[in-house]
Amino acid sequence: MYTSKSRPLFSPSGRQIVTSASRRNGSQRSQSCLHVGNQSDEQAANTGQVLEKNRYTTLCSVSGQRPSCRQLVCTYSKTTVVSQATQSHDMEGPETEPLTASTGCIQGNSHAKIAAPQELYSEEDDEDILLQAVVFVEDAIHYRSIHHRVDSRSLRLYRLYYSNWVQWSMYAVISILLILAFFERPSSLSYTSDTQLLFNDRNGTNQTSQWEPPCGVTESIELFCLLIFLADFVVKTYLVGKEKFLKSPWLMAYVAILVVSLLDWMATLSVLCVVQVPGTLRYRPVLRIRRFLRPFFLLQNSSLMKKTVNCIKRTLPEIFAVLLLQFLHVYFFTIVGMLLFSEPVGSAAGGKNSTWVPVDRGATGISDPNFHSLWNAFITLLVLLTTANNPDVTMTAYSHNRLYAVYFILFLAIGLYLLFNMMTAVIYNQFRGYLQSSLQGSFFRRRVAVRAAFEVLSQQNKEVELSTNSGSDCVRVSTIYHVIEKVSLPKAAERRITDKLGRDMFGTYNAAQFQAVFDLLDLDYEVHHRPPLPAFRHSWLQFLQKMIAHKYFEYLCCLVALANIVTVSVLLTIEYDQLNATNSDLELLNFVFVVYYLVEQCLKFVLLGWRYYRIRKTYIFDALVTLSLVVVEVMTLVEYGSPFSELDQKDKVETTIELWDLIRITNILIMFRLLRVISLFKTMSLVLSTLLDLIKNMRAFAGILVVIYYIFAILGIEIFSGVTDYETFRTENLTCGSYQQLNYWANNFNDFASALVVLWDVMVVNNWMVFLFAYKDALSTGWAQLFFIVWWLVSVVVYVNCFIALVLENFITKWDKSNAIKEETEDEGRSRTLSFTEVRVESVHHLFRSGLTEPKEEEILEEIRQHQHLEIKV
């Protein structure tokens, strides 16, 4: 618990600021500070600038020039004012009435009680409180909980642990551990995964095989990573405390997985990494359980990933409900299909490789091998639900009778277009709701952290009793500046906060005002003010500048770029066979357009000015493309001379690069200029910005995708490794559309890299039934197909639909926000030529910010009171 004492503050330059409670009219205070601010420190100290009212003396001293640099310091004293320049001078005067410190904490003419001269806090105590406030603000920025140790030693360790370089180092260690799967036995270090080519190489002149690392090499790297994680666990546990550790399932799982991984690591080395295959002389890598557990280290290191996993877990009951309905739908049509397409008694249909054997047209049934068994019929319709085998699977019945098409049409209409879309809607609604509820908790933690920082800082004023009669606590603006200076804030957020605080270094903020300052962290848009255009004296330059700045000139530039693309397309179509020659018309066309693009960019740069030019992203993009075009065109001129030169002269030139290569590079760059058209269409521009935001916000979803791919790849290696090798799985009788006939030998689970490719192929679902039936035949059991069905459900049905929910939410948020800002701009009558607003979605939290509710103050204070290590009165 902090004792309430008056304490000194220290400016960033190390200058001591001795403060005491003071009150006066805010405008007089600001005027006195600004007046003295025009003088040097020495002049201000010599003149004294004493303002008297009643019996107190006030002195203002100003150091520095820019308040945004946090150098503005004003000091009040009850009887004596000390500044760095005048510490050797004692200035005494009659007591006066205190000045008003802020309209935020002290309103009107209410009197604040000024305590007698107090013993000042030590610098060490002041720095400890400031450090606590800094850590709490950083917790708010990153949505972290404040329930951790708050002593100075622990806080320094806490800031070190969450520093950028430590966190990036942890991600580097996690990446190294995950990448080990490419080098461990069975390794992916071969030029191909095609078992047919590898078999031919082994039996031919090229003796090629996969390189396997010696036992202990990758295991040593793995042990190093596990020891790093053990140290990470120890630090985390120490910082949060024993009670918090026992309440955290993620930390409990962390230590359990570390113990299992270390035991499994020792077991692997005890058998020298390999075991003998029963009944053979061959050896295979030993089963390593810890490889399945590695993705957990990636999950536990990201709070947003953990939230997403919890939300998906909570969404699963609703998903299972729709999946059950889909299962009943497939099962119903399976039974109906077996009854419709049953083999007539006495027919010659059947056979392992038969597709359809004609029967008597007078018969009531047909022979379709896809419906000879319940399991085959069910798998066939499940694959049809993804349209991977459509219309192949329908042709046997449809060729027999056109009315059988109604069966398949109804099946796809209900299952694909109704139930699957209904599942997407359910996942979007439920996942969005659970994610928003989870982010509400993060938002609550941010509010708690900001309020905790305020409560810690407000302890400086307790004994001085700088409060109103209502007893509200306050924090000095100068103190807030000190906190901001030490906090690692994004530049845009720091600029907004310093602008809001302004020049009022004397002022104090109450809890609501303090919270309003840090509410700027939630701002999801930014207004950019266009700088003024350069002034020209000549009227023709002014006219040219006005023309270049007009929006119709942008339309003209886009029209020229479009015309360039059209002419290139026409010439590629007409003269494609002559493009390799040195007499290509495309060379001359490129030269003309590149000269135009260069002139256009030069005019914009000179007439609009650099300040205006650089705030337009499309201008910067055009400049980079144009610069690249000019470089390539200069190379063409150096190698082949002018495009207007004689043809025979070009043919005699010895060159180091082909003309056609330069033409191809030029036209590829010209295609990029067409992207500038996107900025002219709101919807197109919004779609592109949504894609860019998704790339920034996809870290959590990309991490989860890595986790599911990693687990299923390792599981596939353990189950299917070597079962589809060319040496053992080839056959003379090839069935059309089979694994062997399609030469899918490179698609196998023999190593980690090839396993990832197979999982991707199944996730795309095109021809995924080839893998279903190939691995069923290889293992002689239908249970092998269950692996691929579960992977399809997890990757396509669950993950892809959750990703769709994120895309929809991102687009809807940006669209609504853009329309709201547009309406606000039109209502306020602001000109678009003077400013423009950029809507930003910096994180997933910004997506759902509008739907989050503000927590009650009592809830926030109660959360702070429950802090085990923070002893303050709130």
Secondary structure as GFF3:
##gff-version 3
##sequence-region A 1 874
A	DSSP	beta_strand	9	10	.	.	.	ID=ss1
A	DSSP	beta_strand	16	17	.	.	.	ID=ss2
A	DSSP	alpha_helix	26	37	.	.	.	ID=ss3
A	DSSP	alpha_helix	41	47	.	.	.	ID=ss4
A	DSSP	beta_strand	51	53	.	.	.	ID=ss5
A	DSSP	beta_strand	56	58	.	.	.	ID=ss6
A	DSSP	three_ten_helix	67	69	.	.	.	ID=ss7
A	DSSP	alpha_helix	123	141	.	.	.	ID=ss8
A	DSSP	alpha_helix	152	161	.	.	.	ID=ss9
A	DSSP	alpha_helix	164	179	.	.	.	ID=ss10
A	DSSP	three_ten_helix	180	182	.	.	.	ID=ss11
A	DSSP	alpha_helix	195	203	.	.	.	ID=ss12
A	DSSP	alpha_helix	217	240	.	.	.	ID=ss13
A	DSSP	alpha_helix	242	247	.	.	.	ID=ss14
A	DSSP	alpha_helix	249	270	.	.	.	ID=ss15
A	DSSP	beta_strand	274	276	.	.	.	ID=ss16
A	DSSP	beta_strand	283	285	.	.	.	ID=ss17
A	DSSP	alpha_helix	290	293	.	.	.	ID=ss18
A	DSSP	alpha_helix	295	300	.	.	.	ID=ss19
A	DSSP	alpha_helix	303	340	.	.	.	ID=ss20
A	DSSP	three_ten_helix	369	371	.	.	.	ID=ss21
A	DSSP	alpha_helix	374	385	.	.	.	ID=ss22
A	DSSP	three_ten_helix	392	394	.	.	.	ID=ss23
A	DSSP	alpha_helix	395	400	.	.	.	ID=ss24
A	DSSP	three_ten_helix	402	404	.	.	.	ID=ss25
A	DSSP	alpha_helix	405	412	.	.	.	ID=ss26
A	DSSP	pi_helix	413	419	.	.	.	ID=ss27
A	DSSP	alpha_helix	420	458	.	.	.	ID=ss28
A	DSSP	three_ten_helix	459	461	.	.	.	ID=ss29
A	DSSP	beta_strand	475	476	.	.	.	ID=ss30
A	DSSP	alpha_helix	477	486	.	.	.	ID=ss31
A	DSSP	alpha_helix	491	501	.	.	.	ID=ss32
A	DSSP	beta_strand	508	509	.	.	.	ID=ss33
A	DSSP	alpha_helix	511	518	.	.	.	ID=ss34
A	DSSP	three_ten_helix	519	522	.	.	.	ID=ss35
A	DSSP	beta_strand	525	529	.	.	.	ID=ss36
A	DSSP	alpha_helix	539	549	.	.	.	ID=ss37
A	DSSP	alpha_helix	551	574	.	.	.	ID=ss38
A	DSSP	three_ten_helix	576	578	.	.	.	ID=ss39
A	DSSP	alpha_helix	585	608	.	.	.	ID=ss40
A	DSSP	alpha_helix	610	614	.	.	.	ID=ss41
A	DSSP	alpha_helix	617	640	.	.	.	ID=ss42
A	DSSP	alpha_helix	647	651	.	.	.	ID=ss43
A	DSSP	alpha_helix	659	673	.	.	.	ID=ss44
A	DSSP	three_ten_helix	674	680	.	.	.	ID=ss45
A	DSSP	alpha_helix	682	697	.	.	.	ID=ss46
A	DSSP	alpha_helix	699	720	.	.	.	ID=ss47
A	DSSP	alpha_helix	726	729	.	.	.	ID=ss48
A	DSSP	alpha_helix	752	764	.	.	.	ID=ss49
A	DSSP	alpha_helix	768	779	.	.	.	ID=ss50
A	DSSP	alpha_helix	784	792	.	.	.	ID=ss51
A	DSSP	pi_helix	793	800	.	.	.	ID=ss52
A	DSSP	alpha_helix	801	828	.	.	.	ID=ss53
A	DSSP	beta_strand	835	839	.	.	.	ID=ss54
A	DSSP	alpha_helix	844	847	.	.	.	ID=ss55
A	DSSP	three_ten_helix	849	851	.	.	.	ID=ss56
A	DSSP	alpha_helix	857	865	.	.	.	ID=ss57
###
